[in-house]
Amino acid sequence: MLATWTPDQELNQVRLRSGADMKRKLKWYDLVALGLGGMLGVGVFVTTGHVARYTSGPSVFISYIIAGISALLSSLCYTEFSVQIPVAGGAFCYLRGTFGEFVGYFAGANILLEYVLSNAAVARSFTEYLCSAFGVTDPNSWRIEVHGLPEGYNKLDFTAVAVVVLLTLCLCHSTKESSILNLVMTIFHVVFFGFIIISGFCYGKFDNLVKPRGLAPDGIRGMLDGAAVVYFSYIGYDTVSTLAEEIEKPRVSLPVGIVGSVLIVTGIYCLMALALCMMVPYQQIAETASYSMAFGRIGWKWAGNVVGAGASLGILASLLVAMLGQARYLCVIGRARLVPSWLSKVHPSTGTPLNATIFLGLCTALISLFTDMEIVIEIISIGTLLVFYLVANALIYRKYVIVGKNRPLPTLSFLCLLTLTAVGFSVSWKRKRQWWGLPVFGGIMIVVTALLQYTVVPNSAHQPSEWSVPLMPWPAAISIFLNVFLVTTLQVLSFERFAIWTCLITVFYVLYGVHSTFEAEEMEVEIMAVNEAPNPSIQPTKFDV
């Protein structure tokens, strides 16, 4: 459970288990486009109107800035790991090499579940926005109702299934061609966002931002609570790190692709939120289809169809990138033999993880066929935040202990104290009346981080020469703090789902995974011993002597 792998083993020994190598064809602009495609999905259309009306008011754009800062800090942690360990496993490989096999498997299994469920939800939302593009008000008219099935599972969505199957076939064919398709869709999607932003600024009113209760009617609390909701519009940048084996110059392109896409998306989201609040007073914003309704308020009812078409295109790009990432995660988990090894195979002619792509595509299609989006959305998000939290912890531990050659106890004590401080701050925030806890726990966080910085100094002789996060440990510590804060905003159902899923994956690991990985390593040791042993049938020549 505690066995770790070095970057050299991940890059060479473990990668060979897939047979053929993935083809390195992606450049930095492909990564930026894939990051944009992964994040610029349906999230901004679903969350902005709801948050503006009920939580943040016109200051929803500040909520997007706060959430963007949190996403940027997490993306910096991902970037340093992806540069130093450029393999397709993303967080799974980073955590397995830092905290051991079980923690890596635990994080990988959780993020796989999040991928499959969120992709199924996004596929069903594609049907709804496509209906809007064609002027159909009831999306269920494109679904088949089956009497006898439970409520929430009785409306079959074959449109969602068709989209998932087509994208799966595209991803099986070639990563580069899939990237080109995403690039084209992302360009059109950004142009569509530009149309909304320009229309809002030209035909909106600045007075709507400050009337009747000012820019932030609920103060700082409203902005921070809104940030917790809109944060999930940023999920998707981590997919870029899973493509490390398919990039021509990963050490140069990965920082540009990950960090650049987060910065661009933050700017677009802020402008989109401002445009909406300028077109319609925040208390009159529609909870659903808010942008379509806003255009109706300024007399552009035809623009509702345009919004539906643009959102459908964005959903396709987001779905393509997410399905691209989920297959790479499963492929590398298969290399570790934590799941059946046939899922790790890379097709020699296409250079793609064919079996993993098809398997997860079928799982996504099956869930999207039966399950309503509301049911799926209720049980996602906690796994993603957990992985972001673990990666930030792993970066600090790796930098100060594994690479920096310091004793582990001071760093582990700091990480535990930081987590407890974040929990205390979050509980004080939720209870509202205990305001004394906010400055106390916030102050403790600042003090302990400063102590780590000045008392546990990493050995500079052992630090890698590649790109690294600046001003460590502050970015990673703030990322840990914010991820804990965001986890506490989730519903109880998310924690119940997390507990059940944790039990299931732990049982699978104990009964299958740990034995399979041990046998795979024993077999490799035996093969190496045979290859290194001298062959008595071969007589030495005078050159050997």
C-alpha positions in Angstrom: 0.0 0.0 0.0 2.9 2.4 0.7 5.1 1.4 -2.2 6.2 4.3 -4.3 7.6 4.7 -7.8 10.3 7.0 -9.0 9.7 9.3 -12.0 12.3 7.2 -13.9 10.4 4.0 -13.2 7.1 5.7 -14.3 8.6 7.0 -17.5 10.4 3.8 -18.5 9.6 0.5 -16.7 5.8 1.0 -16.1 5.1 2.7 -19.4 6.4 -0.3 -21.3 3.5 -2.4 -20.0 1.2 -0.8 -22.5 3.1 -2.3 -25.4 3.1 0.5 -28.0 3.9 4.1 -27.1 1.4 6.9 -27.5 2.2 9.2 -30.4 3.7 12.6 -29.6 1.9 15.0 -31.9 0.4 17.7 -29.7 1.9 21.2 -29.4 1.4 24.0 -26.9 -1.6 25.5 -28.8 -3.3 22.2 -28.8 -3.0 22.1 -25.0 -4.4 25.6 -24.6 -7.4 24.7 -26.9 -8.0 21.4 -25.0 -7.9 23.2 -21.7 -10.4 25.8 -23.0 -12.6 23.1 -24.5 -12.6 21.2 -21.2 -13.6 24.2 -19.1 -15.8 26.3 -21.4 -18.7 23.9 -21.2 -22.2 24.1 -19.8 -21.1 25.3 -16.3 -21.2 29.0 -17.0 -24.7 28.8 -18.5 -26.0 26.7 -15.5 -24.4 28.4 -12.6 -24.1 32.2 -13.5 -27.8 33.1 -13.4 -28.5 31.0 -10.2 -25.5 32.5 -8.3 -26.2 36.1 -9.4 -29.9 35.9 -8.4 -29.6 34.0 -5.1 -26.0 34.4 -3.8 -23.7 37.0 -5.1 -25.8 39.5 -6.9 -24.0 41.6 -9.5 -20.7 40.7 -7.8 -20.9 37.3 -9.4 -17.9 38.3 -11.6 -15.8 38.7 -8.4 -16.9 35.2 -7.4 -15.5 34.0 -10.7 -12.2 35.8 -9.9 -12.0 34.1 -6.5 -12.8 30.7 -8.0 -10.3 31.4 -10.8 -7.5 32.1 -8.3 -8.2 28.8 -6.5 -8.2 27.0 -9.8 -5.0 28.7 -10.8 -3.2 27.6 -7.6 -4.3 24.0 -8.1 -3.2 24.2 -11.7 0.2 25.4 -10.6 0.6 22.2 -8.5 -0.5 20.1 -11.4 2.0 21.9 -13.7 5.1 21.2 -11.6 4.2 17.5 -11.2 3.4 17.1 -15.0 6.8 18.7 -15.9 8.8 16.5 -13.6 6.7 13.3 -14.3 5.4 13.6 -17.9 3.3 10.5 -18.0 -0.4 10.0 -18.9 -1.6 9.1 -15.4 -2.0 12.6 -14.1 -2.8 12.8 -10.4 -2.7 9.0 -10.0 1.0 8.9 -10.9 1.9 12.0 -8.9 0.3 10.6 -5.7 1.5 7.1 -6.2 5.1 8.4 -6.4 4.6 10.5 -3.3 2.3 8.9 -0.8 2.2 5.3 -2.1 0.2 3.0 -4.2 -3.1 3.0 -2.3 -3.4 6.8 -2.1 -2.7 7.0 -5.8 -5.3 4.3 -6.5 -7.8 5.9 -4.1 -7.5 9.3 -6.0 -7.6 7.7 -9.4 -10.7 5.7 -8.7 -12.5 8.7 -7.4 -11.6 11.0 -10.3 -12.6 8.2 -12.7 -16.1 8.1 -11.1 -16.4 11.8 -11.3 -15.4 11.8 -15.0 -17.9 9.1 -16.0 -20.8 10.6 -14.0 -20.2 14.2 -15.1 -19.8 13.2 -18.7 -23.1 11.4 -18.5 -24.7 14.5 -17.1 -23.2 16.7 -19.7 -24.3 14.4 -22.5 -27.9 14.6 -21.3 -27.6 18.4 -21.1 -26.5 18.4 -24.7 -30.0 17.2 -25.6 -31.6 20.1 -23.7 -29.5 22.8 -25.4 -29.9 21.2 -28.8 -33.7 21.4 -28.3 -33.3 25.1 -27.5 -31.3 25.6 -30.7 -34.2 24.2 -32.7 -36.8 26.2 -30.7 -38.2 23.2 -28.8 -39.1 24.2 -25.2 -39.5 20.7 -23.7 -36.3 18.6 -24.0 -38.2 15.5 -22.8 -40.0 15.5 -26.2 -36.8 14.2 -27.6 -36.6 11.4 -25.0 -38.6 8.1 -24.8 -40.5 7.6 -21.6 -40.6 3.9 -20.4 -43.4 3.1 -18.0 -42.4 0.8 -15.2 -38.9 2.2 -14.6 -38.3 4.3 -11.4 -38.8 8.1 -11.7 -35.6 9.7 -12.7 -34.5 6.7 -14.7 -37.5 6.3 -17.0 -36.7 8.8 -19.8 -34.3 7.2 -22.3 -32.0 9.7 -24.0 -30.8 8.2 -27.3 -29.4 11.6 -28.5 -27.0 11.6 -25.5 -26.0 8.0 -26.3 -25.3 8.8 -30.0 -23.1 11.8 -29.0 -21.0 9.7 -26.6 -20.6 6.8 -29.1 -19.5 9.2 -31.9 -17.0 11.0 -29.7 -15.7 7.6 -28.5 -15.1 6.5 -32.1 -13.3 9.8 -32.8 -11.0 9.4 -29.8 -10.2 5.8 -30.7 -9.1 6.9 -34.2 -6.4 9.5 -33.2 -5.6 12.0 -30.5 -4.3 14.6 -32.9 -7.4 14.5 -35.1 -9.5 14.7 -31.9 -7.4 17.8 -30.9 -8.0 19.4 -34.3 -11.8 18.8 -33.9 -11.7 20.3 -30.4 -9.7 23.3 -31.7 -12.3 24.1 -34.4 -15.2 23.8 -31.9 -13.4 25.9 -29.3 -12.7 28.7 -31.8 -16.4 28.8 -32.7 -17.3 28.6 -29.0 -15.0 31.5 -28.1 -16.6 33.6 -31.0 -20.0 32.8 -29.6 -18.9 33.9 -26.1 -17.6 37.1 -27.7 -21.1 37.7 -29.2 -22.7 37.4 -25.8 -20.1 39.7 -24.1 -20.2 42.4 -26.8 -24.0 42.4 -26.9 -24.2 42.6 -23.1 -21.8 45.6 -22.9 -23.4 47.4 -25.8 -27.1 46.9 -25.0 -26.9 46.5 -21.2 -27.0 49.2 -18.5 -24.3 50.0 -16.0 -27.0 51.0 -13.5 -28.1 47.4 -13.3 -24.7 46.6 -11.5 -25.3 49.0 -8.7 -29.1 49.2 -8.3 -31.0 48.7 -6.1 -28.7 47.3 -3.4 -25.2 48.0 -4.7 -22.6 45.8 -6.3 -22.4 43.2 -3.5 -25.8 43.1 -1.8 -24.8 40.2 0.5 -21.2 41.4 1.1 -18.1 39.3 1.2 -20.1 36.2 2.4 -22.2 36.3 -0.8 -19.1 36.6 -3.0 -17.3 33.7 -1.3 -20.4 31.4 -1.2 -20.9 32.2 -4.9 -17.2 31.3 -5.6 -17.8 27.8 -4.1 -20.7 27.2 -6.5 -19.0 28.6 -9.7 -15.7 26.9 -9.0 -17.0 23.8 -10.7 -17.1 25.7 -14.0 -13.3 25.5 -14.0 -12.9 21.7 -13.6 -11.3 20.3 -16.8 -7.8 21.8 -16.8 -6.4 18.7 -15.1 -7.2 16.7 -18.3 -4.2 18.5 -20.0 -1.8 16.9 -17.6 -3.0 13.4 -18.6 -1.8 14.1 -22.2 1.9 14.4 -21.2 2.9 11.3 -23.2 1.4 12.7 -26.4 3.1 16.2 -26.3 6.2 16.9 -28.5 7.9 19.1 -25.8 6.1 18.4 -22.5 8.5 20.4 -20.3 7.8 23.6 -22.3 4.2 23.1 -23.5 2.6 21.8 -20.3 3.0 25.0 -18.2 1.7 27.1 -21.1 -1.2 24.8 -21.8 -2.4 24.4 -18.1 -1.8 27.8 -16.7 -2.6 29.7 -19.9 -6.0 28.0 -20.3 -7.0 28.7 -16.7 -6.1 32.4 -17.1 -8.0 32.8 -20.4 -11.1 31.0 -19.0 -11.1 33.2 -15.9 -11.2 36.4 -18.1 -14.0 35.0 -20.3 -16.1 33.9 -17.3 -15.8 37.4 -15.6 -16.9 39.2 -18.8 -19.8 36.7 -19.3 -21.0 37.4 -15.8 -20.8 41.1 -16.2 -22.6 41.0 -19.5 -25.5 39.1 -18.0 -25.9 41.4 -15.0 -25.8 44.5 -17.2 -28.6 43.2 -19.5 -30.9 42.3 -16.6 -31.2 43.5 -13.0 -29.8 40.6 -10.8 -33.1 39.9 -9.0 -34.9 39.5 -12.3 -32.4 37.0 -13.8 -34.0 33.7 -14.8 -32.8 30.7 -12.8 -32.6 28.5 -15.9 -31.7 29.5 -19.4 -30.7 32.9 -18.0 -28.8 34.1 -21.1 -31.7 33.2 -23.4 -34.1 35.0 -21.2 -31.8 38.0 -20.9 -31.7 38.4 -24.7 -35.5 38.2 -24.7 -35.6 41.1 -22.2 -33.7 43.3 -24.7 -35.9 42.3 -27.6 -33.6 39.7 -29.2 -35.7 36.5 -28.9 -34.0 34.9 -31.9 -30.8 35.0 -29.8 -32.1 32.3 -27.6 -31.7 29.9 -30.4 -28.2 31.1 -30.9 -27.4 30.6 -27.3 -28.7 27.0 -27.5 -26.5 26.3 -30.6 -23.4 27.8 -29.0 -24.0 26.0 -25.7 -24.4 22.7 -27.6 -21.1 23.2 -29.4 -19.4 24.0 -26.0 -20.8 20.9 -24.5 -19.4 18.8 -27.3 -15.9 20.2 -26.9 -16.1 19.8 -23.1 -17.3 16.2 -23.5 -14.6 15.4 -26.0 -11.8 16.6 -23.7 -13.2 14.9 -20.6 -13.5 11.6 -22.4 -9.9 12.0 -23.7 -8.7 12.4 -20.1 -10.7 9.6 -18.5 -9.2 7.0 -20.8 -5.6 8.1 -20.0 -6.3 7.7 -16.3 -7.7 4.2 -16.7 -4.9 3.2 -19.0 -2.2 4.1 -16.5 -4.1 2.5 -13.6 -4.1 -0.6 -15.8 -0.4 -0.3 -16.3 0.0 -0.5 -12.5 -2.1 -3.7 -12.7 -4.7 -2.3 -10.2 -7.3 -3.1 -12.8 -7.2 -5.8 -15.5 -4.1 -5.2 -17.7 -6.0 -5.3 -21.0 -7.3 -1.8 -20.2 -3.7 -0.5 -20.4 -3.0 -1.6 -24.0 -2.2 1.1 -26.5 -3.1 0.4 -30.1 0.1 0.2 -32.2 -1.3 2.0 -35.3 -3.5 4.7 -33.7 -1.3 5.3 -30.6 -4.4 5.6 -28.4 -5.5 3.6 -25.3 -8.2 1.8 -27.3 -9.6 -0.6 -24.7 -9.9 2.0 -22.0 -11.5 4.5 -24.3 -14.2 2.0 -25.5 -14.9 0.6 -22.0 -15.4 4.0 -20.4 -17.4 5.2 -23.5 -19.8 2.4 -23.0 -20.1 3.1 -19.3 -20.8 6.8 -20.0 -23.4 6.0 -22.7 -25.2 3.5 -20.5 -25.6 6.0 -17.6 -26.6 8.9 -19.9 -29.3 6.7 -21.5 -31.2 6.1 -18.2 -30.2 8.6 -15.5 -31.6 12.2 -15.2 -28.9 14.9 -15.0 -30.2 16.1 -11.6 -29.5 12.7 -10.0 -26.0 12.5 -11.5 -25.1 16.0 -10.5 -26.0 15.4 -6.9 -23.2 12.8 -6.5 -20.3 14.4 -8.2 -17.7 17.1 -7.3 -16.3 15.8 -3.9 -13.9 13.4 -5.7 -12.4 16.2 -7.8 -11.9 18.5 -4.9 -10.3 15.6 -2.9 -7.8 15.0 -5.7 -6.9 18.7 -6.0 -6.4 18.7 -2.2 -4.2 15.6 -2.3 -2.0 16.9 -5.2 -1.3 20.1 -3.3 -0.3 18.1 -0.2 1.8 15.8 -2.3 3.7 18.8 -3.9 4.7 20.2 -0.5 5.8 16.7 0.7 7.7 15.9 -2.4 9.5 19.3 -2.5 10.5 19.3 1.2 11.0 15.6 1.9 11.6 13.4 -1.2 13.5 15.9 -3.2 14.6 18.3 -0.4 16.0 15.5 1.7 14.4 16.7 5.0 12.9 14.6 7.8 9.2 13.8 7.0 7.8 14.5 10.5 7.9 18.4 10.4 6.3 18.5 6.9 3.6 15.9 7.8 2.8 17.8 11.0 2.5 21.1 9.0 0.1 19.4 6.5 -2.1 18.0 9.2 -2.2 21.3 11.1 -3.0 23.2 7.9 -5.9 20.8 7.1 -7.3 21.2 10.7 -7.0 24.9 10.5 -8.9 25.0 7.2 -11.7 22.8 8.7 -11.9 25.1 11.7 -12.2 28.2 9.4 -14.8 26.5 7.3 -17.0 25.5 10.3 -16.8 29.0 11.7 -17.8 30.4 8.3 -20.8 28.1 8.0 -22.1 28.8 11.5 -22.1 32.6 10.7 -22.2 33.7 14.4 -18.7 32.5 15.3 -16.8 35.3 13.6 -14.0 35.1 16.1 -12.9 31.8 14.4 -12.2 33.4 11.1 -9.3 35.6 12.1 -8.0 33.0 14.5 -7.8 30.1 12.1 -6.8 32.3 9.2 -3.9 33.7 11.4 -2.8 30.2 12.4 -2.7 29.2 8.7 -0.4 32.2 7.9 1.9 31.5 10.9 2.4 27.8 10.3 3.0 28.3 6.6 5.6 31.0 7.4 7.2 28.6 9.9 7.5 25.8 7.3 9.0 28.3 4.8 11.7 29.5 7.2 12.4 26.4 9.3 12.2 23.5 6.8 14.4 24.6 3.9 14.6 22.2 0.9 18.1 21.3 -0.1 18.7 23.4 -3.2 21.3 21.0 -4.5 18.6 18.4 -5.0 16.0 20.7 -6.6 15.1 19.9 -10.2 16.1 22.4 -12.9 12.7 22.3 -14.7 9.7 24.6 -14.2 8.6 24.8 -10.5 5.8 26.7 -8.6 7.1 30.1 -7.4 6.9 31.3 -3.8 6.5 27.8 -2.3 4.9 26.7 0.0 2.4 29.5 -0.2 0.5 28.6 -3.4 0.1 25.0 -2.4 -0.9 25.9 1.2 -3.5 28.3 0.0 -4.8 25.7 -2.5 -5.2 23.1 0.4 -7.0 25.7 2.4 -9.4 26.7 -0.4 -10.1 23.1 -1.4 -11.1 22.2 2.2 -13.3 25.2 2.3 -15.0 24.3 -0.9 -15.6 20.7 0.3 -17.5 21.9 3.3 -20.0 23.7 1.0 -21.2 20.3 -0.5 -24.4 18.6 0.3 -24.6 15.7 2.8 -25.5 13.3 -0.1 -22.1 13.9 -1.6 -20.4 12.7 1.6 -22.7 9.6 1.8 -21.8 8.7 -1.9 -18.1 9.3 -1.1 -18.3 6.9 1.9 -20.0 4.1 -0.1 -17.7 4.5 -3.1 -14.6 4.5 -0.7 -15.8 1.2 0.8 -16.3 -0.4 -2.6 -12.9 0.6 -4.1 -11.1 -0.4 -0.9 -12.6 -3.9 -1.0 -11.6 -4.1 -4.7 -8.1 -3.1 -3.9 -7.8 -5.6 -1.0 -9.3 -8.5 -3.0 -7.7 -7.8 -6.4 -5.5 -4.8 -6.8 -2.8 -5.4 -4.2 -2.3 -9.0 -5.3 -2.3 -8.2 -9.0 0.4 -5.5 -8.6 2.5 -7.7 -6.5 2.4 -10.6 -9.0 3.2 -8.2 -11.9 6.3 -7.0 -10.0 7.4 -10.5 -9.2 7.1 -11.5 -12.8 9.2 -8.6 -14.0 11.9 -9.4 -11.5 12.0 -13.0 -12.7 12.2 -11.9 -16.4 15.1 -9.5 -15.5 16.9 -12.2 -13.7 16.6 -14.6 -16.7 17.8 -11.9 -19.1 20.8 -11.0 -16.9 21.9 -14.6 -16.2 24.8 -16.0 -18.4 23.8 -18.6 -21.0 26.0 -21.6 -20.7 25.3 -22.8 -24.3 27.1 -19.7 -25.7 30.9 -20.2 -25.7 32.9 -17.0 -25.2 34.9 -15.8 -28.1 38.4 -14.2 -28.0 36.8 -10.8 -28.2 34.7 -11.5 -25.1 37.9 -12.7 -23.3 
